[in-house]
Amino acid sequence: MRIGELSKRTGASPRSLRYYEEQGLLTSSRSDTGQRHYSDSEVQRVSLIRQLFDAGMSSRVIASVLPCVETPGDVGVVESAFATMTRERDRIDADIAHLVETRAALDVLIEANSRHQAEMSAAPEAVAQPA
């Protein structure tokens, strides 16, 4: 199938499909005129690639995990993919913890600003600034 058909069947844009191929995540054959042609099995592969991107993985990490799909019976490959996914989850957990800390710091600033606004509202008329 050509790139437009693969795009239609997977929901991935042709640009994304070309990117996946540039990153070594997807393969195609070429016609005499240079058009990309994909096998039916690439539909499932694109679906998996999109799931891995949705899980927050980079193309570099995805490239290291995909051999697990290609050789599912290889224990070493499976263990390596598992370790990679675990490291990615740990990285995401650390990012989440950092975001929670950042949000808490912002909440402190918002509360201080709210108190300041309340104090200003409760204070007698502020001295009018000359126009």
MOPECOR-V653076 format. One record per residue. SS is DSSP state (hx for helix, st for strand, lp for the rest). PHI is phi in whole degrees, -180 to 180 (none if undefined). D_FIRST is the distance of its C-alpha to the first C-alpha in whole Angstrom. Layout:
SS,PHI,D_FIRST
SS,PHI,D_FIRST
//
This chain:
lp,none,0
st,-87,4
hx,-60,7
hx,-64,8
hx,-68,6
hx,-62,7
hx,-60,10
hx,-63,11
hx,-75,10
hx,-109,12
lp,84,15
lp,-86,14
lp,-69,15
hx,-56,13
hx,-61,16
hx,-62,16
hx,-63,13
hx,-64,14
hx,-62,18
hx,-57,16
hx,-68,15
hx,-60,18
lp,-85,20
lp,81,19
lp,-89,17
lp,-142,14
lp,-126,12
lp,-144,10
st,-102,10
st,-119,11
lp,-79,11
lp,-59,15
lp,-93,15
lp,90,14
lp,-74,10
st,-76,8
st,-132,5
lp,-118,5
lp,-83,6
lp,-61,7
hx,-67,11
hx,-70,10
hx,-61,10
hx,-66,14
hx,-65,14
hx,-63,14
hx,-60,16
hx,-65,18
hx,-59,18
hx,-65,19
hx,-63,22
hx,-68,23
hx,-63,23
hx,-62,25
lp,-82,27
lp,91,29
lp,-84,27
lp,-84,27
hx,-62,24
hx,-63,26
hx,-69,27
hx,-59,24
hx,-60,23
hx,-80,26
hx,-91,25
lp,-58,22
hx,-57,23
hx,-62,25
hx,-75,22
hx,-74,21
lp,-133,24
lp,-65,26
lp,-89,29
lp,-85,30
hx,-59,33
hx,-62,33
hx,-67,30
hx,-63,30
hx,-65,34
hx,-64,32
hx,-63,30
hx,-61,32
hx,-62,35
hx,-64,32
hx,-65,31
hx,-65,35
hx,-62,36
hx,-64,33
hx,-63,35
hx,-63,38
hx,-63,37
hx,-65,36
hx,-59,40
hx,-65,42
hx,-62,40
hx,-64,41
hx,-60,44
hx,-64,45
hx,-64,43
hx,-64,46
hx,-63,49
hx,-64,48
hx,-64,48
hx,-63,51
hx,-64,52
hx,-67,51
hx,-60,53
hx,-62,56
hx,-66,56
hx,-64,55
hx,-62,58
hx,-62,60
hx,-65,59
hx,-63,60
hx,-63,63
hx,-62,64
hx,-62,63
hx,-65,65
hx,-63,68
hx,-66,68
hx,-69,68
hx,-83,71
lp,-72,73
lp,-58,76
lp,-43,75
lp,-71,73
lp,-63,75
lp,-69,74
lp,-84,73
lp,-63,74
lp,-85,72
//
